[in-house]
Amino acid sequence: MLTYEDFRDKIHQILKRGGPLTWTEIRTTAKLPEKLPNNKWVRRLEQDIALKRNKDVHGIIKWKVG
């Protein structure tokens, strides 16, 4: 089972390299088992790593940091 800290570090590392990315792109790159992210953890990421999630013109949610 993945801890929040491991999850946070993987997400942050991937988004620092490039972004914005979709959850599927993040999950595939990080080899995460979760089909959907844990909402509580995502809210914590907004505080811990300044995660931003925005919809593009097609309604696809893209994640980025900063």
Backbone as XML, in Angstrom:
<?xml version="1.0"?>
<chain id="A" units="angstrom">
  <residue number="1" name="MET">
    <atom name="N" x="0.843" y="-1.187" z="0.000"/>
    <atom name="CA" x="0.000" y="0.000" z="0.000"/>
    <atom name="C" x="0.886" y="1.248" z="0.000"/>
  </residue>
  <residue number="2" name="LEU">
    <atom name="N" x="0.499" y="2.218" z="-0.750"/>
    <atom name="CA" x="1.246" y="3.453" z="-0.919"/>
    <atom name="C" x="0.884" y="4.442" z="0.184"/>
  </residue>
  <residue number="3" name="THR">
    <atom name="N" x="1.898" y="5.046" z="0.796"/>
    <atom name="CA" x="1.632" y="6.073" z="1.804"/>
    <atom name="C" x="1.385" y="7.414" z="1.108"/>
  </residue>
  <residue number="4" name="TYR">
    <atom name="N" x="0.789" y="8.342" z="1.832"/>
    <atom name="CA" x="0.556" y="9.668" z="1.275"/>
    <atom name="C" x="1.874" y="10.317" z="0.873"/>
  </residue>
  <residue number="5" name="GLU">
    <atom name="N" x="2.896" y="10.179" z="1.694"/>
    <atom name="CA" x="4.182" y="10.812" z="1.422"/>
    <atom name="C" x="4.793" y="10.277" z="0.126"/>
  </residue>
  <residue number="6" name="ASP">
    <atom name="N" x="4.705" y="8.966" z="-0.098"/>
    <atom name="CA" x="5.212" y="8.385" z="-1.344"/>
    <atom name="C" x="4.411" y="8.897" z="-2.545"/>
  </residue>
  <residue number="7" name="PHE">
    <atom name="N" x="3.105" y="8.937" z="-2.380"/>
    <atom name="CA" x="2.211" y="9.441" z="-3.420"/>
    <atom name="C" x="2.563" y="10.884" z="-3.759"/>
  </residue>
  <residue number="8" name="ARG">
    <atom name="N" x="2.680" y="11.719" z="-2.726"/>
    <atom name="CA" x="3.008" y="13.139" z="-2.899"/>
    <atom name="C" x="4.333" y="13.311" z="-3.636"/>
  </residue>
  <residue number="9" name="ASP">
    <atom name="N" x="5.344" y="12.577" z="-3.207"/>
    <atom name="CA" x="6.667" y="12.717" z="-3.804"/>
    <atom name="C" x="6.681" y="12.298" z="-5.270"/>
  </residue>
  <residue number="10" name="LYS">
    <atom name="N" x="5.972" y="11.225" z="-5.596"/>
    <atom name="CA" x="5.916" y="10.765" z="-6.985"/>
    <atom name="C" x="5.207" y="11.788" z="-7.862"/>
  </residue>
  <residue number="11" name="ILE">
    <atom name="N" x="4.076" y="12.284" z="-7.391"/>
    <atom name="CA" x="3.310" y="13.274" z="-8.160"/>
    <atom name="C" x="4.140" y="14.539" z="-8.359"/>
  </residue>
  <residue number="12" name="HIS">
    <atom name="N" x="4.763" y="15.004" z="-7.298"/>
    <atom name="CA" x="5.548" y="16.234" z="-7.372"/>
    <atom name="C" x="6.723" y="16.080" z="-8.335"/>
  </residue>
  <residue number="13" name="GLN">
    <atom name="N" x="7.410" y="14.974" z="-8.265"/>
    <atom name="CA" x="8.558" y="14.722" z="-9.142"/>
    <atom name="C" x="8.137" y="14.734" z="-10.616"/>
  </residue>
  <residue number="14" name="ILE">
    <atom name="N" x="7.042" y="14.090" z="-10.928"/>
    <atom name="CA" x="6.570" y="14.025" z="-12.311"/>
    <atom name="C" x="6.113" y="15.389" z="-12.812"/>
  </residue>
  <residue number="15" name="LEU">
    <atom name="N" x="5.371" y="16.115" z="-11.986"/>
    <atom name="CA" x="4.869" y="17.416" z="-12.421"/>
    <atom name="C" x="5.967" y="18.467" z="-12.514"/>
  </residue>
  <residue number="16" name="LYS">
    <atom name="N" x="7.044" y="18.328" z="-11.741"/>
    <atom name="CA" x="8.167" y="19.268" z="-11.847"/>
    <atom name="C" x="8.886" y="19.100" z="-13.175"/>
  </residue>
  <residue number="17" name="ARG">
    <atom name="N" x="8.943" y="17.862" z="-13.687"/>
    <atom name="CA" x="9.621" y="17.584" z="-14.964"/>
    <atom name="C" x="8.883" y="18.185" z="-16.144"/>
  </residue>
  <residue number="18" name="GLY">
    <atom name="N" x="7.579" y="18.166" z="-16.064"/>
    <atom name="CA" x="6.782" y="18.679" z="-17.174"/>
    <atom name="C" x="5.333" y="18.701" z="-16.794"/>
  </residue>
  <residue number="19" name="GLY">
    <atom name="N" x="4.605" y="19.439" z="-17.468"/>
    <atom name="CA" x="3.195" y="19.529" z="-17.145"/>
    <atom name="C" x="2.604" y="20.636" z="-17.971"/>
  </residue>
  <residue number="20" name="PRO">
    <atom name="N" x="1.375" y="20.854" z="-17.913"/>
    <atom name="CA" x="0.374" y="20.122" z="-17.150"/>
    <atom name="C" x="0.093" y="18.746" z="-17.748"/>
  </residue>
  <residue number="21" name="LEU">
    <atom name="N" x="-0.314" y="17.821" z="-16.885"/>
    <atom name="CA" x="-0.589" y="16.447" z="-17.283"/>
    <atom name="C" x="-1.951" y="16.006" z="-16.758"/>
  </residue>
  <residue number="22" name="THR">
    <atom name="N" x="-2.545" y="15.039" z="-17.440"/>
    <atom name="CA" x="-3.788" y="14.450" z="-16.951"/>
    <atom name="C" x="-3.454" y="13.428" z="-15.877"/>
  </residue>
  <residue number="23" name="TRP">
    <atom name="N" x="-4.472" y="13.032" z="-15.098"/>
    <atom name="CA" x="-4.252" y="12.015" z="-14.082"/>
    <atom name="C" x="-3.755" y="10.724" z="-14.733"/>
  </residue>
  <residue number="24" name="THR">
    <atom name="N" x="-4.307" y="10.350" z="-15.876"/>
    <atom name="CA" x="-3.888" y="9.120" z="-16.552"/>
    <atom name="C" x="-2.408" y="9.181" z="-16.921"/>
  </residue>
  <residue number="25" name="GLU">
    <atom name="N" x="-1.951" y="10.316" z="-17.412"/>
    <atom name="CA" x="-0.531" y="10.471" z="-17.758"/>
    <atom name="C" x="0.338" y="10.367" z="-16.509"/>
  </residue>
  <residue number="26" name="ILE">
    <atom name="N" x="-0.095" y="10.979" z="-15.439"/>
    <atom name="CA" x="0.651" y="10.925" z="-14.171"/>
    <atom name="C" x="0.688" y="9.497" z="-13.654"/>
  </residue>
  <residue number="27" name="ARG">
    <atom name="N" x="-0.471" y="8.867" z="-13.608"/>
    <atom name="CA" x="-0.589" y="7.497" z="-13.087"/>
    <atom name="C" x="0.280" y="6.526" z="-13.885"/>
  </residue>
  <residue number="28" name="THR">
    <atom name="N" x="0.271" y="6.649" z="-15.191"/>
    <atom name="CA" x="1.063" y="5.766" z="-16.043"/>
    <atom name="C" x="2.550" y="5.986" z="-15.829"/>
  </residue>
  <residue number="29" name="THR">
    <atom name="N" x="2.977" y="7.229" z="-15.809"/>
    <atom name="CA" x="4.393" y="7.557" z="-15.626"/>
    <atom name="C" x="4.901" y="7.115" z="-14.266"/>
  </residue>
  <residue number="30" name="ALA">
    <atom name="N" x="4.109" y="7.334" z="-13.226"/>
    <atom name="CA" x="4.515" y="6.995" z="-11.860"/>
    <atom name="C" x="4.249" y="5.534" z="-11.510"/>
  </residue>
  <residue number="31" name="LYS">
    <atom name="N" x="3.564" y="4.833" z="-12.412"/>
    <atom name="CA" x="3.195" y="3.426" z="-12.174"/>
    <atom name="C" x="2.376" y="3.274" z="-10.886"/>
  </residue>
  <residue number="32" name="LEU">
    <atom name="N" x="1.394" y="4.155" z="-10.744"/>
    <atom name="CA" x="0.520" y="4.129" z="-9.576"/>
    <atom name="C" x="-0.634" y="3.155" z="-9.808"/>
  </residue>
  <residue number="33" name="PRO">
    <atom name="N" x="-1.042" y="2.425" z="-8.781"/>
    <atom name="CA" x="-2.114" y="1.437" z="-8.945"/>
    <atom name="C" x="-3.526" y="2.037" z="-8.951"/>
  </residue>
  <residue number="34" name="GLU">
    <atom name="N" x="-3.703" y="3.244" z="-8.432"/>
    <atom name="CA" x="-5.029" y="3.841" z="-8.299"/>
    <atom name="C" x="-5.579" y="4.286" z="-9.651"/>
  </residue>
  <residue number="35" name="LYS">
    <atom name="N" x="-6.788" y="3.815" z="-9.972"/>
    <atom name="CA" x="-7.432" y="4.267" z="-11.200"/>
    <atom name="C" x="-7.846" y="5.728" z="-11.070"/>
  </residue>
  <residue number="36" name="LEU">
    <atom name="N" x="-8.327" y="6.079" z="-9.875"/>
    <atom name="CA" x="-8.697" y="7.462" z="-9.566"/>
    <atom name="C" x="-7.956" y="7.885" z="-8.311"/>
  </residue>
  <residue number="37" name="PRO">
    <atom name="N" x="-7.541" y="9.149" z="-8.232"/>
    <atom name="CA" x="-6.813" y="9.597" z="-7.044"/>
    <atom name="C" x="-7.738" y="9.766" z="-5.840"/>
  </residue>
  <residue number="38" name="ASN">
    <atom name="N" x="-7.172" y="9.590" z="-4.667"/>
    <atom name="CA" x="-7.888" y="9.784" z="-3.415"/>
    <atom name="C" x="-8.148" y="11.285" z="-3.239"/>
  </residue>
  <residue number="39" name="ASN">
    <atom name="N" x="-9.422" y="11.665" z="-3.142"/>
    <atom name="CA" x="-9.780" y="13.090" z="-3.057"/>
    <atom name="C" x="-9.155" y="13.801" z="-1.867"/>
  </residue>
  <residue number="40" name="LYS">
    <atom name="N" x="-9.069" y="13.128" z="-0.724"/>
    <atom name="CA" x="-8.456" y="13.751" z="0.456"/>
    <atom name="C" x="-6.985" y="14.028" z="0.203"/>
  </residue>
  <residue number="41" name="TRP">
    <atom name="N" x="-6.307" y="13.090" z="-0.454"/>
    <atom name="CA" x="-4.894" y="13.283" z="-0.751"/>
    <atom name="C" x="-4.695" y="14.403" z="-1.772"/>
  </residue>
  <residue number="42" name="VAL">
    <atom name="N" x="-5.589" y="14.496" z="-2.735"/>
    <atom name="CA" x="-5.483" y="15.556" z="-3.742"/>
    <atom name="C" x="-5.628" y="16.921" z="-3.073"/>
  </residue>
  <residue number="43" name="ARG">
    <atom name="N" x="-6.549" y="17.044" z="-2.143"/>
    <atom name="CA" x="-6.709" y="18.310" z="-1.412"/>
    <atom name="C" x="-5.447" y="18.643" z="-0.615"/>
  </residue>
  <residue number="44" name="ARG">
    <atom name="N" x="-4.836" y="17.628" z="-0.029"/>
    <atom name="CA" x="-3.579" y="17.854" z="0.702"/>
    <atom name="C" x="-2.469" y="18.285" z="-0.260"/>
  </residue>
  <residue number="45" name="LEU">
    <atom name="N" x="-2.461" y="17.723" z="-1.453"/>
    <atom name="CA" x="-1.452" y="18.106" z="-2.439"/>
    <atom name="C" x="-1.585" y="19.574" z="-2.820"/>
  </residue>
  <residue number="46" name="GLU">
    <atom name="N" x="-2.797" y="20.079" z="-2.847"/>
    <atom name="CA" x="-3.008" y="21.491" z="-3.153"/>
    <atom name="C" x="-2.284" y="22.368" z="-2.138"/>
  </residue>
  <residue number="47" name="GLN">
    <atom name="N" x="-2.244" y="21.932" z="-0.898"/>
    <atom name="CA" x="-1.552" y="22.677" z="0.150"/>
    <atom name="C" x="-0.049" y="22.372" z="0.174"/>
  </residue>
  <residue number="48" name="ASP">
    <atom name="N" x="0.293" y="21.092" z="0.085"/>
    <atom name="CA" x="1.687" y="20.664" z="0.277"/>
    <atom name="C" x="2.615" y="21.003" z="-0.888"/>
  </residue>
  <residue number="49" name="ILE">
    <atom name="N" x="2.132" y="20.847" z="-2.124"/>
    <atom name="CA" x="3.025" y="21.070" z="-3.283"/>
    <atom name="C" x="2.471" y="22.119" z="-4.242"/>
  </residue>
  <residue number="50" name="ALA">
    <atom name="N" x="1.453" y="22.848" z="-3.798"/>
    <atom name="CA" x="0.805" y="23.879" z="-4.615"/>
    <atom name="C" x="0.234" y="23.300" z="-5.910"/>
  </residue>
  <residue number="51" name="LEU">
    <atom name="N" x="-0.421" y="22.150" z="-5.785"/>
    <atom name="CA" x="-1.053" y="21.512" z="-6.926"/>
    <atom name="C" x="-2.190" y="22.380" z="-7.444"/>
  </residue>
  <residue number="52" name="LYS">
    <atom name="N" x="-2.246" y="22.518" z="-8.755"/>
    <atom name="CA" x="-3.338" y="23.231" z="-9.421"/>
    <atom name="C" x="-3.950" y="22.275" z="-10.433"/>
  </residue>
  <residue number="53" name="ARG">
    <atom name="N" x="-5.273" y="22.261" z="-10.485"/>
    <atom name="CA" x="-5.984" y="21.449" z="-11.468"/>
    <atom name="C" x="-6.917" y="22.355" z="-12.243"/>
  </residue>
  <residue number="54" name="ASN">
    <atom name="N" x="-6.777" y="22.347" z="-13.560"/>
    <atom name="CA" x="-7.598" y="23.198" z="-14.408"/>
    <atom name="C" x="-8.119" y="22.402" z="-15.586"/>
  </residue>
  <residue number="55" name="LYS">
    <atom name="N" x="-9.325" y="22.766" z="-16.035"/>
    <atom name="CA" x="-9.893" y="22.132" z="-17.229"/>
    <atom name="C" x="-9.407" y="22.869" z="-18.462"/>
  </residue>
  <residue number="56" name="ASP">
    <atom name="N" x="-9.056" y="22.086" z="-19.492"/>
    <atom name="CA" x="-8.673" y="22.716" z="-20.754"/>
    <atom name="C" x="-9.940" y="22.996" z="-21.572"/>
  </residue>
  <residue number="57" name="VAL">
    <atom name="N" x="-9.773" y="23.445" z="-22.794"/>
    <atom name="CA" x="-10.929" y="23.818" z="-23.623"/>
    <atom name="C" x="-11.823" y="22.632" z="-23.952"/>
  </residue>
  <residue number="58" name="HIS">
    <atom name="N" x="-11.312" y="21.419" z="-23.813"/>
    <atom name="CA" x="-12.087" y="20.208" z="-24.098"/>
    <atom name="C" x="-12.679" y="19.596" z="-22.827"/>
  </residue>
  <residue number="59" name="GLY">
    <atom name="N" x="-12.480" y="20.244" z="-21.680"/>
    <atom name="CA" x="-13.016" y="19.763" z="-20.425"/>
    <atom name="C" x="-12.155" y="18.735" z="-19.732"/>
  </residue>
  <residue number="60" name="ILE">
    <atom name="N" x="-10.924" y="18.556" z="-20.207"/>
    <atom name="CA" x="-10.001" y="17.593" z="-19.613"/>
    <atom name="C" x="-9.230" y="18.283" z="-18.497"/>
  </residue>
  <residue number="61" name="ILE">
    <atom name="N" x="-9.203" y="17.645" z="-17.331"/>
    <atom name="CA" x="-8.520" y="18.235" z="-16.176"/>
    <atom name="C" x="-7.028" y="17.960" z="-16.263"/>
  </residue>
  <residue number="62" name="LYS">
    <atom name="N" x="-6.248" y="19.026" z="-16.187"/>
    <atom name="CA" x="-4.791" y="18.937" z="-16.246"/>
    <atom name="C" x="-4.232" y="19.367" z="-14.897"/>
  </residue>
  <residue number="63" name="TRP">
    <atom name="N" x="-3.234" y="18.619" z="-14.429"/>
    <atom name="CA" x="-2.584" y="18.899" z="-13.156"/>
    <atom name="C" x="-1.253" y="19.586" z="-13.406"/>
  </residue>
  <residue number="64" name="LYS">
    <atom name="N" x="-0.895" y="20.527" z="-12.511"/>
    <atom name="CA" x="0.415" y="21.163" z="-12.552"/>
    <atom name="C" x="0.760" y="21.646" z="-11.165"/>
  </residue>
  <residue number="65" name="VAL">
    <atom name="N" x="2.017" y="21.974" z="-10.951"/>
    <atom name="CA" x="2.448" y="22.537" z="-9.664"/>
    <atom name="C" x="2.920" y="23.967" z="-9.887"/>
  </residue>
  <residue number="66" name="GLY">
    <atom name="N" x="2.789" y="24.742" z="-8.820"/>
    <atom name="CA" x="3.300" y="26.101" z="-8.875"/>
    <atom name="C" x="2.307" y="27.140" z="-9.151"/>
  </residue>
</chain>
